[in-house]
Amino acid sequence: MLGQFVNEAYKDEDAHLDIFIRFIEKNNLTKFLRVLDWASFAKGYNGPGYKLNQYDTKMATLYKKLKEDDE
């Protein structure tokens, strides 16, 4: 099963995105994205070590930049 998952992820960008979406939906992480709770999302997606890599901070910074560019 893991091999199938890996093969699907490497198939193409659409397949990789589909896997990502299914993972966040299955693990009830979409609620954190909707309210921009980057720390809770990062913890759920990356595990408790997310703070070491500052995933929440990186997502918040990128979101802010993209939002400003869109305005």
N, C-alpha and C positions, 0 to 999 in steps of 0.2 A: 504494500500500500504506500509506503514512503517513497519507493521508487517511482510509482505512478504519479505521486504528487510532484516530485522533483522534475520528472519528464514534462509534466503539464506546465510547470512554471517556466521551463526553458523553451517551450514551444514557440511562443511569440508574446508580444506585449499585451494583446487582448486576453490571452489565457492567464498571464501573470496578474493582470488587473482583476480578472474574474476570481481567481484564488484569493486575492487580498480582500475583495468585497465579501466573499463567502465567509472568510475567517472572521472579519470584524462583525458581520451580522450574527454568525453562530455564537460568538463570544460576547454578544450584547455590548459592543463597543461603540456602535453608532450614536448612542445617546450622548457620549462624551464629545464626539465630534460636533454634534448639533449645538451644544452649549459652549464649545471652544474650551473644554476642560482638557487641556493638553497633557497635564500630569497623569490624570486617570486613564486617558487613552494610551499614553506611552507605557504606563505600568501594565495595563492589560495586554498590550501588543508585544512589548519587549521584555516584560517581567520586571522583577524588583530592582534589577541593575540599571534600569533606564536612566536613573539620575547620574550614574557614573559617566554616561555618554551624553548627558544633557539633551536627550531626545525631545523632552517637553519644551525646553527653551528654544531649541532649533526649530521646532514646528511652529511655535508662537511667533518667532522672528520672521520666518518665511511667510507665514500667513499674513502678518502685518505688511510685509513688503509687497506681496502679491495684491493685497487689497488696495494699498495705496497706488500701485501701478494701474489698477483697474479703474480708478476714479478719475 
